[in-house]
Amino acid sequence: MFPGAESARDRARLSSQPAGLANLRRHKPDYWIIVLCAILLAVGLVVIYSISPALAITSGVSGSYFVDRQALAIGLSIIAFIATTRIPLERFRSSYKLLLAIGVLATLVAIVLPVNPNYPAHRWVRLGSLSFESVELLKFALLIWLANFLTIKIKQGAIANFRKTAVPILAAMGVIGVVVAFIQSDLGSTGVIVAMMGIMAFVAGLPIKRILIIGGLIVLVGVLAVIATPYRLARIETYLHPTANCQSTGYQACQSIIAVGSGGITGLGLGSSVQAYGYLPEADNDSIFAIYAEKFGFIGSIILLAVFAALFYRITRVSERAPDDFSRLVVVGVLTWISVETIINIGAMVGLLPLKGITLPFISYGGTSLVFFAAAMGLVYQISGYSSHVSPTSSRNLKGRSNDNDYSSHRRGLGGSYHPNPGNRSRA
C-alpha cells in the first residue's frame, strides 16, 4: 500500500469514529493481566498463611485471623476488578468530580477521627475492627481526574500552556503535600501520587522545561519535609548508615536485611521463618518482601520480580495500543502507581531506598490497597479489550487530527503509535 492512500483511508475512518470506548468494537482482552495478578494474589496469600502462626502469637489473635482477613480482602478485590471491567470507562470519566469528592471526604474523616495508639497517624477511617485507608481512594480518584484534565488540555491545544496546565497540577500537588505528607504523615504515598501525576503529564506532552520546574519544586518541598520532621531525618540517616543504629532507629532496616540474607539461594522454606516471630516489624505488610525472600531465597525473589516485570510489560503494551488519550493516560497512571510502589517497597527491604511504609502490590496484607490495585487493574483490562494498532509510518501521516484519538507529535508514547482502526488490529 502507498503511504498516501493508507493515510487517506485512515483519516476517513477516524473522522467517522466517535471518542469513547463505548463506540469502538470490542475484541479479546489481555487475559495475561488476570493470570499475572492471580499469581501475585496467590503468592501473597501463601506467604500470609505461612506466617499466620507467628503473627497470631505476637498479636494475641486466633491462628486463622490473618488468613481469613486476607482471603476476605482478595474476595473484595475480585469484586472490585469485575466492577471496573464492566462499568464503562466513560462513566468513570464523567464521575471524576464525585470520586474526588468522596476521596476528599474520606481523607477529612480520617483526619478528624481519633487515631489508633499503635498507628498514631490520621490515615485510616476505622469502623470497629475494620479500617479504610483514605489515601488509596484518593490515588484512584486523582488518576481519573488527571487523565480527564490532561485529555481536555490536549484537545484544546493547551498542554504546553503553563498557566492552564502546569499551574493546576502544581496546585493539586501542593494540596496533596499539605494534607497527605504533613497532616497524615504519609510521605511515601505522596511520592507515589506525585510520580503518577508527573509521568502522566510527561506522556501527555507537557514540555520538559515545565516538568523540570515542577520537579525542582517537588524536590525542594521534599527536602523541607524531611528536615522539618525528626523521624524522617532519622530514616535518611538510617538509609545512609543502615547498620549504625540496629537497636533503635535502624532496627527495621537491619532486620529486613537479615531476613533477605537468611534466605540464601533457595530459601528456608514455607514453615521456617524466624523474622516473622516478632523480630521484623510489619512482617505481613510493609516488610513482606523480606519475609518472602527469607522463605524462597534468591531464586524465588528473582521469579517474583519476573512476574512483576511481566505484569508491567503487559500494562505497557495496553498503553501503547490504547484507543484514545484518556484511556492511554489512565493506563500510564496505573502503571506508574503500581510500579513505583513495587520499587519503593522492594528497594527499602534490600537497603537501596529509605523505608517509606509502602505496601507491596497484591502481596502485602491489607484490604484497602488490595481493593484499589484490583480496581485500577480492572480499568486496564477493560481498555485492553478495545486496543488497536497502526504502524508508526501511518501514524506520522495522520498529524493534524483534533479529536481525542490524536497521537500527534506533541505527545510522548511508550513505544509505537496507535489509533482505533477496526480493520488493522494486533492482539497482544
C-alpha positions as CSV (number, residue, x, y, z in Angstrom):
1,M,0.0,0.0,0.0
2,F,1.1,3.5,-0.8
3,P,1.5,5.7,2.3
4,G,-0.7,8.4,0.9
5,A,-3.6,6.0,0.1
6,E,-3.3,4.4,3.5
7,S,-3.3,7.8,5.2
8,A,-6.4,8.9,3.4
9,R,-8.3,5.7,4.3
10,D,-7.2,6.0,7.9
11,R,-8.4,9.7,8.0
12,A,-11.8,8.6,6.7
13,R,-12.2,6.0,9.4
14,L,-11.1,8.3,12.1
15,S,-13.3,11.2,11.0
16,S,-16.4,8.9,11.5
17,Q,-15.1,7.4,14.8
18,P,-16.6,9.0,17.9
19,A,-14.5,9.2,21.0
20,G,-15.0,6.8,23.9
21,L,-14.6,3.1,24.3
22,A,-18.3,2.5,24.0
23,N,-18.2,3.5,20.3
24,L,-15.4,1.1,19.5
25,R,-15.7,-2.6,18.5
26,R,-14.6,-4.8,21.4
27,H,-12.2,-7.7,20.9
28,K,-10.4,-10.2,23.1
29,P,-8.8,-8.5,26.1
30,D,-5.4,-9.3,27.5
31,Y,-6.0,-12.4,29.7
32,W,-2.4,-12.3,30.8
33,I,-3.4,-9.4,33.1
34,I,-5.7,-11.7,35.0
35,V,-3.2,-14.6,35.1
36,L,-0.3,-12.5,36.5
37,C,-2.5,-10.7,39.0
38,A,-3.9,-14.0,40.2
39,I,-0.3,-15.4,40.6
40,L,0.6,-12.4,42.8
41,L,-2.5,-12.7,44.9
42,A,-1.8,-16.4,45.4
43,V,1.8,-15.7,46.4
44,G,0.6,-13.1,48.9
45,L,-2.0,-15.5,50.4
46,V,0.5,-18.3,50.7
47,V,3.1,-16.1,52.5
48,I,0.4,-14.8,54.9
49,Y,-0.8,-18.3,55.6
50,S,2.8,-19.5,56.3
51,I,3.4,-16.7,58.8
52,S,0.0,-16.7,60.4
53,P,1.0,-18.8,63.4
54,A,3.8,-16.3,64.2
55,L,1.6,-13.3,63.6
56,A,-1.1,-14.8,65.8
57,I,1.3,-15.4,68.7
58,T,2.7,-11.8,68.6
59,S,-0.7,-10.2,68.1
60,G,-2.7,-12.4,70.5
61,V,-5.4,-13.4,68.0
62,S,-6.6,-16.7,66.6
63,G,-4.3,-18.7,64.2
64,S,-6.6,-18.1,61.2
65,Y,-7.2,-14.4,61.9
66,F,-4.8,-13.0,59.3
67,V,-5.5,-15.7,56.6
68,D,-9.3,-15.2,56.9
69,R,-9.0,-11.4,56.6
70,Q,-6.6,-11.7,53.7
71,A,-9.0,-14.1,51.9
72,L,-11.8,-11.6,52.5
73,A,-9.7,-8.8,51.1
74,I,-8.9,-10.9,48.0
75,G,-12.6,-11.6,47.6
76,L,-13.4,-7.9,47.7
77,S,-10.6,-7.1,45.3
78,I,-12.0,-9.6,42.8
79,I,-15.4,-7.9,43.1
80,A,-13.7,-4.5,42.5
81,F,-11.8,-5.9,39.5
82,I,-15.0,-7.2,37.9
83,A,-16.9,-4.0,38.6
84,T,-14.3,-1.8,36.9
85,T,-14.1,-4.1,33.9
86,R,-17.9,-3.9,33.5
87,I,-18.6,-0.2,34.2
88,P,-17.9,1.8,31.0
89,L,-14.7,3.9,31.2
90,E,-16.6,6.9,30.2
91,R,-18.8,6.5,33.3
92,F,-15.7,6.9,35.4
93,R,-14.6,9.9,33.4
94,S,-17.9,11.7,33.8
95,S,-17.9,10.9,37.5
96,Y,-14.5,12.2,38.4
97,K,-15.9,15.0,40.5
98,L,-17.9,12.6,42.6
99,L,-14.8,10.3,43.0
100,L,-12.7,13.3,44.1
101,A,-15.4,14.5,46.5
102,I,-15.6,11.0,48.1
103,G,-11.8,10.8,48.3
104,V,-11.6,14.3,49.9
105,L,-14.4,13.4,52.3
106,A,-12.8,10.2,53.4
107,T,-9.5,12.0,53.9
108,L,-11.2,14.6,56.1
109,V,-12.9,11.9,58.1
110,A,-9.6,10.1,58.6
111,I,-8.0,13.4,59.9
112,V,-10.7,14.2,62.4
113,L,-11.2,10.7,63.8
114,P,-9.1,9.5,66.8
115,V,-6.0,7.5,66.0
116,N,-5.0,4.0,67.0
117,P,-2.2,4.2,69.6
118,N,-0.4,1.5,67.7
119,Y,-0.6,3.6,64.4
120,P,-0.6,7.2,65.5
121,A,-1.3,8.8,62.1
122,H,-4.6,10.2,60.7
123,R,-4.6,7.8,57.7
124,W,-7.5,5.4,58.5
125,V,-11.2,5.6,58.8
126,R,-11.9,2.9,61.4
127,L,-15.2,1.1,62.0
128,G,-14.7,-1.3,64.8
129,S,-12.2,-3.9,63.7
130,L,-12.4,-2.7,60.1
131,S,-10.3,0.1,58.7
132,F,-10.1,2.0,55.4
133,E,-7.1,3.9,54.3
134,S,-8.3,7.1,52.6
135,V,-5.2,7.8,50.5
136,E,-5.9,4.7,48.3
137,L,-9.2,6.1,47.2
138,L,-7.6,9.4,46.7
139,K,-5.0,7.8,44.4
140,F,-7.7,6.3,42.3
141,A,-9.8,9.5,42.1
142,L,-6.7,11.6,41.2
143,L,-5.9,9.1,38.4
144,I,-9.3,9.6,36.8
145,W,-9.3,13.4,37.3
146,L,-5.8,14.0,35.9
147,A,-6.4,11.7,32.9
148,N,-9.6,13.7,32.1
149,F,-7.9,17.1,32.8
150,L,-4.9,16.3,30.5
151,T,-7.2,14.9,27.8
152,I,-9.1,18.2,27.7
153,K,-5.9,20.2,27.6
154,I,-4.6,18.1,24.7
155,K,-7.9,18.6,22.8
156,Q,-7.8,22.4,23.4
157,G,-4.1,22.5,22.3
158,A,-3.2,24.0,25.7
159,I,-1.0,21.2,27.0
160,A,2.1,23.4,26.7
161,N,0.4,26.4,28.4
162,F,2.0,26.8,31.8
163,R,-0.9,28.7,33.4
164,K,-3.6,26.4,32.1
165,T,-1.9,23.1,32.6
166,A,1.1,23.2,34.8
167,V,-0.3,25.6,37.4
168,P,-3.4,23.5,38.2
169,I,-1.2,20.4,38.5
170,L,1.2,22.2,40.8
171,A,-1.7,23.4,42.9
172,A,-3.1,19.8,43.2
173,M,0.3,18.6,44.2
174,G,0.6,21.3,46.8
175,V,-2.7,20.4,48.4
176,I,-1.7,16.7,48.4
177,G,1.6,17.6,50.0
178,V,0.0,19.5,52.8
179,V,-2.8,17.0,53.6
180,V,-1.1,13.7,52.9
181,A,2.5,14.3,53.6
182,F,2.2,16.7,56.6
183,I,-1.2,16.2,58.2
184,Q,-1.4,12.4,57.5
185,S,2.4,11.9,57.8
186,D,2.5,9.8,54.7
187,L,5.4,11.0,52.6
188,G,5.6,7.6,50.8
189,S,2.1,7.8,49.3
190,T,2.7,11.5,48.5
191,G,5.7,10.4,46.5
192,V,3.7,7.8,44.6
193,I,0.9,10.3,43.8
194,V,3.4,12.9,42.6
195,A,5.3,10.4,40.4
196,M,2.0,9.2,38.9
197,M,0.9,12.8,38.1
198,G,4.3,13.7,36.7
199,I,4.6,10.7,34.4
200,M,1.1,11.2,33.2
201,A,1.8,14.8,32.4
202,F,5.0,13.9,30.6
203,V,3.3,11.3,28.4
204,A,0.5,13.8,27.7
205,G,3.1,16.1,26.2
206,L,3.8,18.7,29.0
207,P,7.1,20.4,27.9
208,I,10.3,19.2,29.6
209,K,11.1,22.6,30.9
210,R,7.7,22.7,32.8
211,I,8.4,19.2,34.1
212,L,11.8,20.3,35.4
213,I,10.4,23.3,37.1
214,I,7.7,21.1,38.8
215,G,10.3,18.5,39.7
216,G,12.6,21.1,41.2
217,L,9.8,22.5,43.4
218,I,8.9,19.0,44.5
219,V,12.5,18.1,45.5
220,L,12.7,21.4,47.5
221,V,9.4,20.6,49.3
222,G,10.5,17.1,49.9
223,V,13.8,18.2,51.4
224,L,12.0,20.6,53.7
225,A,9.5,17.9,54.7
226,V,12.4,15.6,55.7
227,I,14.3,18.3,57.6
228,A,11.2,19.5,59.4
229,T,10.4,16.1,60.9
230,P,12.9,14.3,63.1
231,Y,11.7,10.8,62.3
232,R,12.1,11.3,58.6
233,L,15.5,12.7,59.1
234,A,16.3,9.6,61.2
235,R,15.1,7.4,58.3
236,I,17.5,9.1,55.9
237,E,20.4,8.7,58.3
238,T,19.4,5.0,58.7
239,Y,19.4,4.6,55.0
240,L,22.8,6.1,54.7
241,H,24.2,4.1,57.6
242,P,21.8,1.0,57.9
243,T,23.9,-0.9,60.5
244,A,24.8,2.1,62.7
245,N,21.7,2.0,64.9
246,C,20.3,-1.5,64.6
247,Q,18.9,-1.4,68.2
248,S,17.0,1.9,67.7
249,T,16.1,3.9,64.5
250,G,17.7,1.4,62.2
251,Y,16.0,-1.7,63.7
252,Q,13.6,-2.5,60.9
253,A,16.2,-1.8,58.2
254,C,18.7,-4.2,59.8
255,Q,16.1,-6.9,60.4
256,S,14.9,-6.7,56.8
257,I,18.4,-7.1,55.5
258,I,18.9,-10.1,57.9
259,A,15.7,-11.6,56.6
260,V,16.7,-11.2,53.0
261,G,20.2,-12.5,53.6
262,S,19.0,-15.5,55.6
263,G,17.1,-16.9,52.6
264,G,20.3,-17.6,50.7
265,I,19.9,-19.1,47.3
266,T,16.8,-21.3,47.8
267,G,15.3,-20.0,51.0
268,L,14.5,-21.5,54.4
269,G,11.1,-22.9,53.3
270,L,7.5,-22.0,53.9
271,G,7.4,-23.1,57.6
272,S,10.8,-22.0,58.6
273,S,10.6,-18.2,59.0
274,V,12.4,-16.7,62.0
275,Q,11.9,-13.0,61.4
276,A,8.1,-13.3,61.5
277,Y,8.2,-14.1,65.2
278,G,8.3,-10.6,66.4
279,Y,11.8,-9.7,65.0
280,L,10.8,-7.9,61.8
281,P,8.2,-5.1,62.2
282,E,5.2,-5.2,59.8
283,A,6.2,-8.7,58.6
284,D,2.8,-9.1,57.0
285,N,2.6,-5.7,55.4
286,D,5.4,-3.3,54.5
287,S,8.1,-5.9,55.2
288,I,6.5,-8.8,53.4
289,F,9.1,-9.0,50.6
290,A,11.8,-9.6,53.2
291,I,9.8,-12.5,54.6
292,Y,9.2,-13.8,51.1
293,A,13.0,-13.6,50.4
294,E,13.7,-15.4,53.7
295,K,11.3,-18.2,52.7
296,F,12.1,-18.6,49.0
297,G,15.6,-17.2,48.7
298,F,17.3,-15.5,45.8
299,I,15.8,-17.8,43.2
300,G,12.3,-17.2,44.5
301,S,12.9,-13.5,44.6
302,I,14.0,-13.4,41.0
303,I,10.9,-15.3,40.0
304,L,8.6,-12.9,41.8
305,L,10.4,-9.9,40.2
306,A,9.9,-11.6,36.8
307,V,6.2,-11.9,37.5
308,F,6.0,-8.2,38.3
309,A,8.1,-7.3,35.3
310,A,5.8,-9.4,33.1
311,L,2.7,-7.6,34.5
312,F,4.4,-4.2,33.9
313,Y,5.2,-5.3,30.3
314,R,1.5,-6.2,29.7
315,I,0.3,-2.9,31.1
316,T,2.8,-1.1,28.9
317,R,1.5,-3.0,25.8
318,V,-2.0,-1.9,26.6
319,S,-0.9,1.7,27.0
320,E,0.8,1.6,23.6
321,R,-2.4,0.3,22.0
322,A,-4.9,2.4,23.9
323,P,-7.6,3.9,21.5
324,D,-7.7,7.4,22.8
325,D,-5.9,9.9,25.0
326,F,-8.0,9.4,28.1
327,S,-7.7,5.6,28.2
328,R,-4.0,5.8,27.4
329,L,-3.3,8.2,30.3
330,V,-5.3,6.1,32.7
331,V,-3.2,3.0,31.8
332,V,0.0,5.1,32.2
333,G,-1.2,6.3,35.6
334,V,-1.9,2.7,36.7
335,L,1.4,1.5,35.5
336,T,3.2,4.3,37.4
337,W,1.2,3.8,40.5
338,I,1.8,0.0,40.8
339,S,5.4,0.0,39.6
340,V,6.6,2.9,41.8
341,E,5.0,1.2,44.9
342,T,6.7,-2.1,44.0
343,I,10.1,-0.4,43.5
344,I,9.8,1.6,46.8
345,N,8.8,-1.5,48.8
346,I,11.4,-3.9,47.5
347,G,14.1,-1.2,47.3
348,A,13.5,-0.4,51.0
349,M,13.7,-4.1,52.0
350,V,17.1,-4.6,50.4
351,G,18.6,-1.3,51.6
352,L,18.5,0.5,48.3
353,L,15.9,3.0,49.3
354,P,14.8,4.5,52.7
355,L,11.9,2.9,54.5
356,K,8.6,4.5,53.4
357,G,5.7,2.4,54.7
358,I,4.6,1.4,51.2
359,T,2.8,-1.9,50.7
360,L,3.9,-4.5,48.0
361,P,1.1,-4.5,45.4
362,F,-1.1,-7.7,45.5
363,I,1.3,-9.3,48.1
364,S,1.0,-7.4,51.3
365,Y,-1.6,-8.0,53.9
366,G,-4.4,-5.4,53.9
367,G,-7.7,-4.7,52.3
368,T,-7.8,-1.1,51.1
369,S,-4.7,-1.1,48.9
370,L,-5.5,-4.5,47.5
371,V,-9.0,-3.5,46.5
372,F,-7.9,-0.3,44.7
373,F,-5.0,-2.1,43.0
374,A,-7.5,-4.6,41.7
375,A,-9.9,-1.8,40.7
376,A,-7.1,0.0,38.8
377,M,-6.2,-3.2,37.0
378,G,-9.8,-3.7,36.1
379,L,-9.7,-0.4,34.1
380,V,-6.5,-1.6,32.3
381,Y,-8.2,-4.9,31.5
382,Q,-11.2,-3.1,30.1
383,I,-9.1,-0.9,28.0
384,S,-7.1,-3.9,26.7
385,G,-10.3,-5.1,25.0
386,Y,-10.5,-2.0,22.8
387,S,-6.9,-1.6,21.9
388,S,-5.8,-1.3,18.3
389,H,-2.7,-0.8,16.2
390,V,-1.4,1.1,13.2
391,S,2.2,1.3,12.0
392,P,4.3,4.3,13.1
393,T,4.6,5.4,9.4
394,S,0.8,5.6,9.1
395,S,0.6,7.4,12.4
396,R,3.0,10.1,11.3
397,N,0.9,10.6,8.2
398,L,-2.1,11.3,10.5
399,K,-0.8,14.5,12.1
400,G,-3.3,17.3,12.4
401,R,-6.2,15.3,13.9
402,S,-8.0,17.2,16.6
403,N,-10.1,14.6,18.3
404,D,-9.4,12.6,21.5
405,N,-7.7,9.8,19.4
406,D,-5.0,12.2,18.3
407,Y,-1.4,10.9,18.9
408,S,0.4,13.6,17.1
409,S,4.0,14.7,17.6
410,H,3.5,16.8,20.8
411,R,2.6,13.7,22.8
412,R,5.1,11.2,24.1
413,G,4.5,7.5,24.0
414,L,5.9,4.3,25.5
415,G,6.6,2.9,22.0
416,G,4.6,2.9,18.7
417,S,1.7,5.0,17.6
418,Y,-1.9,3.6,17.8
419,H,-5.4,4.5,16.9
420,P,-8.8,2.7,16.9
421,N,-8.6,1.1,13.4
422,P,-11.1,-1.8,13.5
423,G,-9.6,-3.2,10.3
424,N,-6.0,-3.3,11.4
425,R,-5.7,-4.7,14.9
426,S,-3.0,-6.7,16.5
427,R,-3.9,-8.6,19.7
428,A,-1.4,-8.8,22.5
